[in-house]
Amino acid sequence: MNKINWQSKTDDYIEALGGRKARLLLHACCAPCSSASLEYLTQHFSVDLLFYNPNISAEEEYKKRLSELKRFVEEYPFSEVKIIAPNWKHSEFLDAVKGLESLPEGGDRCKKCFMLRLGKAAELCYKLGYEYFATTLTISPLKNAEIINKCGISLENEQITYLPTDLKKRGRYIRSIELSKEYCLYRQNFCGCEFSKKQP
């Protein structure tokens, strides 16, 4: 079975817009992953960010990542990107992954986590009148873009469309590292939950 070229899928969606900047709600996991993602996607969409990450196990860590995201958006010359940040409730993540705590990274626990965060993006995409939703998670070489994209596609309905991406492609992961250095962004060394922190 041939692997799907998700970047090609993104290109198709952008081409279909014919230069029109549709409204996109982009789920953001952190400032470093958002950096090159925003640099790319704001060329083609009117983008706002959703910082919804109940997987982050400590409130201090949550606030630090959100603060860095806000600082980056303020310092980088983006036009009118706003950040939506629901209150941190780690219990939402723990409820979603109950029974899967001991599974290795990249398995069913992570899929549940993707569905939780993308589900919130889909919900707010619809409620707030965005046309598309997507996530910065696909910029990480440690995340499976196919699993993430299939989760997102499963949440589409007649009013909202998931924008499939593989944001690490075309040098954007390297670019995110460059931007992180340029803006002195905090780069965390674990995904967010206490279970990922325990694993090497």
Protein Blocks (a to p, Z undefined) as FASTA:
>chain_A
ZZddfklmmmmmmmmnnopacddddddfbfklmmmmmmmmmmmpccddddddfkbmbfkl
mmmmmmmmmmmmmmpccehiacddddddfklmmmmmgoilmpcehilmlmmmmmmmmmmm
mmmmmmnopabdcdfklmpmkbcfklmmmmmmmmgcfkbccddddfkgghlmmmmmmmmm
mnopacdfbfkiamlmmpZZ
